[in-house]
Amino acid sequence: MPLITVDHSAGLDERLDHDGLAGAVHQACVDKVAARIPACKTTFRSAGENVVGDGAEPVQVLHVEIALLAGRTEEAKAALAETVLGLLPAHIQDPAGVHLSVEVRDLDPAYRSAIA
């Protein structure tokens, strides 16, 4: 049940391969934490503004958060984070200088979902 959120600078809207990135992250979740492709859900959010450091220079940012049901080891979550971090540049046109980050965390035990 990976819930994947990709937050990125608006300047990456046209440079980001949304479908390719989602597919690659979904596959990484299968390979590293035994997720199932049909359970992977990715949402992309474009941020109109972001500030890095003192804000003196414009910087593009891309952050991926992967929320999993509890039960994966810290090693498995770290391996997933490293894998996803490594695949991000391949899905950005001209990735030089983009600040990349990945967080893998457990969902709160109160998390619930349903299909209406």
N, C-alpha and C positions, 0 to 999 in steps of 0.2 A: 504494500500500500504506500509506495513512495509518493509523497506530495512534493512536487518540485516547483520552486518559484525562482524565476530568473529576473532579477532587477537590473536594469541597465540604463545608462545615460541615453537621452533622446538622440544624441549624435550617432548612436549605433543602430538606430531604427532600420535604416536602409542597408547597413553593412553586416547585419546579423542574419545568418541562415537559421531561421527559427525551426523549421521542420527538421533539418539535418541535426541541429543541436539537440532538440528534444529526443530524436531517435537515438543519438549517440549516448545521451545521459540515461535513457531508458535501458539500453543494452548494458551499460556499465552497472546499473542497479541489478540487473539479472546476473551478470557475471560476478559481482563482488559481494552482494548481500542476498542472493537467492530470491529476488523479487520476480514477479511475473509481469510480462509486458502489458497485459490488459489492465493491471492494477496501477500502472504508472500514469500520473497526471501532471502535466506541466503547464504552468501559467507564466506568461511573459508580461512584465510591467516596465514601461518606459518612464523614467524619471525626468521631468522637465528641467530640473536643476540638481546639481550635486556640487559639493565643495570638498576638495581634498587639501589637507594642510591649511596653509594660510589663505588659500583661494587665489593666490597671485597668478597662477597659471591654470588655464582650462584643462581639465583632465577627464577622459572617458573612463567609466567604471562599469564593470560587469560582475555581479555577485550572484552565485547560485546557492540556494538553500534547499536541502533535501531532508524532509521529515519522514522518519520511518517508525513503524510500530516497534515497540521496545523488544529487545532480545538479541540484537546484534552485538558482537564484541566491539570494544573500542578499536581494536586492530582492524576489524572489517570495515568500520565506519571511516577510519583514517585511510585505508586502502581505497575506498570509494572516493573520498575527497581528493586524494592524489590523482587518481585516474581521471576524474572529471576536470580537475584543474589542468591536467595535461592535454585534454582534448579541446578545450575552449578556443585556443588560437586558430585551429583549423576551421572554425565556424564563424570567424569574423574576417571580413575583407579588411586588409591592412591593419592587423592587430597590434602593430608596434606602439608601445606607450600606453595601451589600455591596462588599467589596474584590474586584475582578476582575483577573485576569491571564491572559496567554496566552504560552506558549513554543512555538516551532516549531524543531525540531532534526532533524538527520540521524540515522538509525539507524546503529548500529555496523556496519562492514563484515562482521562475523561473524554478523550477524542471519540467521536462517533461519526458515522457516515451512512448514507442511504441513497438509493436511486429512486427518485419520485416516479 
